[in-house]
Amino acid sequence: MHYEFIMSSLVLIIIIVVLSWTYDFWNGANDCANSIATTVSTRALSFKRAIFLTGIFNLLGAFISTEVAKTIGEGIVSPETVSLQLLIFALVGAIIWIILSTKFGIPISVTHSLIGGLVGAALVNSGPSVLIKSGLFKVFIGMIVAPILGFLLGIFLILGVSWFIKIFFSNLSSFKISQGLRFGQIFSASAVALSHGMNDTQNAMGIITAALLTGGFLSEFKVPFWVIFGSGFFMALGTFFGGRKVIKTLGKKIYKIRPLHGFCAETASAVIVFFQSLSGVPLSTTQVISSAVTGVGAIERKAKVNWQIVIEILLAWVFTIPGSAIISAFLFFLFSGFI
């Protein structure tokens, strides 16, 4: 009987690993815009070079911290109520929402998609009592505070960098200044990709580790090396293959990005996501950099910001958690008895 339990658990865990890395692939496909949209739009790097750079730093970021993985794996739903079936339907709900959003070029929060998937499946499985309020509060604070910080820090940086250029590089032509900022974007985009790997890659890592713990293959919540590497690899793979529509939305439709805007928006986003990741806050990198892009655009020419696109993105953020929650809850209700 014990052998049969282990084998059935192993099969379900393999399904969870496959779904988690599928989620990571689509995460990279949608969120690659976070790291390279502004860089590609300003022609600091070609699309292929930007994709390669982002993939590498996404993978490296996965190894820096696992705090966000702990929040996802044991901070949203009470660990003792988590089943392998619940994790499967949480992932399926999130993946469906991400694929639909990516197909339509909407830069959503894939992190919030997974959180919504977990919440929806948990509510059907055990009711609201199994949701961890402190963890959900952490997510909520991240949703509200991070975009505001992105907006404000983007404004602060564009004012500061503009002043610095005016004081120390006023004798240079605008072309040379733009070239210098394009070079700086290589580093700022790399920093965004690194922080993105620290945060978004942790989602799949948290789910897989929770599955291993639930199935009895781990005695404590400690992310194995192969889980970190695999999650980072498939995130990088998704970054390489997807996201052109999302890049167009983030890099061109909100505001016509120039090197100064790109450098400031990327730097602001990287700083915020990096430090929030160390604190274990699962955030939307998309929210942060979209807000930063809006900030640097609004401070220069408010009328040039495409506020309709900004509103559409805001609505996508609002509906992501309930949307993926409804999908996972519906699928769990219909099919949980078959798994």
Buried (B, 14 or more C-beta within 10 A) or exposed (E): EEEEEEEEBBEBBEBBBEBBBBBBBBBBBBBBBBBBBBBBBBEBBEBEBBBBBBBBBBBBBBBBBBBBBBBBBBBBBBBEBBBBBBBBBBBBBBBBBBBBBBEEBBBBBBBBBBBBBBBBBBBBBBEEEBBBEEBBEBBEEBBEBBBBBBBBBBBBBBBEBBEEBEEEEEEEEEEEBBBBBBEBBBEBBBBBBBBBBBBBBBBBBBBBBBBBBBBEBBEEBEBBEEBBEBBBBBBBBBBBBBBEBBBBBBBBBBBBBBBBBBBBBBBBBBBBBBEBBBEBBBBBBBBBBBBBBBBBBBBBEEEEBBEEBBEBBBEBBEBBBBBBBBBBBBBBBEEBEEB
